[in-house]
Structure formats: structure tokens, C-alpha cells
């Protein structure tokens, strides 16, 4: 996966990849809406904030909340 940086678009880079048998495919622009883990993170965050409103007061408290969630 490439991020569209100019170095990836350079003819020399493309030629090198093709010589190695690598043919990049087109990926649509990144969208958190298309990534299912983003929904899960939001549900988990909301649950933790509701059940442990002071979760951010210590690392150990956060670990407990995350494990429980």
C-alpha cells in the first residue's frame, strides 16, 4: 500500500517495482467510515467513558477499563 507520496509516483520507482513483479493496485482514499474497527473503537470509548468517567487518572485504571470493555 502506498500513500501517494511523490516518490511512489516516480517512473523509476514504478519501473523498479515492475522489475520485481510488483504491480500496485489502486486503493480509494482512506476513510474512517469504511474502516469497521473505527466503529468498535468508538463503542468501546463511549462504554469506558460511561462506566469509568475517571479512567484517564491513571494508566492502571485505563488498563482495567480497556480489559473490561
N, C-alpha and C positions, 0 to 999 in steps of 0.2 A: 504494500500500500504506500502510495506516495502522496505528499501533501500539496503538490502543485508548485513547489519552490522552483525558481528558475533553473537550478542545476539539474532537476529531473527532466526538464523540457528540452535541454540542450541536445543537439543532434548527436554529439559524441557520446553522451550518456545513453541515449536510446540505442545507438549502434552497438555499444558495449553490451547492453542487456540482451539485444537480439543475438549477438555472437555467443552468448552464454545460454541461449534458448529460453530467455525470459521475455515474455510478452505481456506488459502491464495491461490491465483491463480498466475500463472507465468505472469510477465509483461516483455516485452522486455526492453532492456537498453534504458534509456532516450535519446531521440534525438530531438533537437530543430527543425530539419527538418520535424518531424512528428507532431509538435505542431502548429496548424493553427494560434494561437494568435501571434506567433513569426513573421510571415509574416506581420500581421497587425501592430505590433509594429514597424517593420522596415519601412513600408509605412508611418506611422504616423511620425516617427522620420525624415525621409527624407523630408516630406512635411513641417514640422516645421523648419528644418534647411534651407530650401529654402526660405520660406516666412518670417521667423524670425531669421535671422542669429545671432542676439544678444540675443536670448531667454534666455541664461544662465546668463545674467547680473543681473537678479533679480527673486525672487520667483514669484512675481505678474506677471511679463512678461511671465514666463513659464506657469503659470495657464491660462492666456489669450490664449496663443498659443495652449495649450492642449485642451481647451474647443472649440476653433475654429476648430481644426483639427478633 
